[in-house]
């Protein structure tokens, strides 16, 4: 079978766009899923959206990197390695830098300034030398906290980023003076956060003994239970992985492990004297080989040498486990993978290595090597909390297991392009019977993978198989859906890059605006998704498409689509 006559591959172009746009759907759903840390927790949750989130997350980014590998190899074949790297620099690295300087600060501002937070007549903390109350608490500036409260700051307010009461944040930080100042200004010692737990739960978890004593003296109930029936004493029994994950997520620095263990022992004894609960710690079974390997690798990721001070951050951030790049992390991954591809291509060319047989890439036999390769990094997913699909690595340096995972999909995409260049390959066999892998993925791999999330050894295979089957099914489906150039799909493909880059502040703002509406969570989710997409499409057309920004992101785009230009020529 001969290669496609149109080298653009409109089906994969559209598929890449949809993979990016699913990110809007993904992030719009999170405000309505209880238990997932997200800046906005809606008053009307829709728990089933958690399954939608997992189903999308399990294959979306693997598919995106697969298609990116295909187009990277196409560009390399057409223009050479130097031109390919130059194009990736312009279209990926430069937007990453610009987004880091503009979109991420805007995202942070939207999170910390929800609608109505500065309503007319409401007391506010003066701008200028006085820092926001959250920052003052995080930096343990008790004098600044007291001054801000005296200036009218609300002691009963919440941390906008993590939706926790400020007194809970102070308890986690462990600053007794800041906690006392908040209590004296009217903060509730039993204020509930979005997770349904109290400041006493937080202080016990973080090993803050003086704060625990202060809260108990202020009337905090040591027998108050969380949603899972957990008491403050139970919070002291969290394992090292859970502790490290939550500390990293909240960007807080806890005491060293030995000190934290000693402090928690003292807190357990104090709380047990009030409640009569047992202080016995659960005895974990001896770790197996995989558990030991995961623990050692997790300790490596959390090594102190990776924590460095960054501009504008109150505390050192991890280069590996931090959230410095936030939702723009994939751009840095694309840069790493482009450089890696150029190096591998140069090595293969110099050694004159033959390309693998086409059937090994385009036939179902591809699963025989792609899935086993994916299993190794998959076994190290969920190091800090069980999950379905790949981990998020948003630090300045990629976590090795996440980079290796996406590199496998990226590499397969490159091999798929090379296979298409051979006339004897039946490239359309990839996903030809797309309904079969789709049903196997959704009806077997997905439920089994979700059920085995807490067990890495058992969950790795169904999760890896799910990602590959969904990717193959998507390729086949879009080959059927977009067999040739389409004006609508071309426009959507052109706009998708901007829509994803700019979507997060818009989504957060709409979630904040609709948070208290007395409507079902599903309706608000549809409202946020639809309106955010519409706003972003309008912004693309008016502010991006025919501007220098659009030239940077997508290259020049004609003001008239091909069909219109042909009509103009025929009239003239």
Secondary structure, DSSP 4 states (H G I P E B T S, - for coil): -PPPS-TT-HHHHHHHHHHHHHHHHHHHHGGGSTTS--S---SS--TTHHHHHHHHHTTHHHHHHHHHHHHHHHHHHHH-HHHHHHHHIIIIIHHHHHHHHTHHHHHHHHHHS-TTTT-TT-----SSSSPPHHHHHHTT-HHHHHHHHHTT--TT-EETTTTEEHHHHHHHHT-HHHHHHHHHTT--TT---TTS--HHHHHHHTT-HHHHHHHHHTT--TT---TTS--HHHHTT--HHHHHHHHHHHT--PPPHHHHHHHHHHHHHHHHHHH----PPP-PPPP-HHHHHHHHHHHHHT-GGGEE--TT-SS-EETTTS-TTGGGHHHHHHHHHHHHHHHHHHHHHHHTPPPPPTHHHHSGGGHHHHHHHHHHHHTT--SSS--SSPPP--SSS--HHHHHHHHHHHHHHHHHHHHHTSTT--GGGTTTTHHHHHHHIIIIIHHHHHHTTT-HHHHHHHHHHHHHHHHHHHHHHHHHH-SS--HHHHHHHHHHHHHHHHHHHHHHHHHHHHTT-SS-HHHHHHHHHHHHHHHHHHHIIIIITTSHHHHHHH----SS-HHHHHHHHHH-
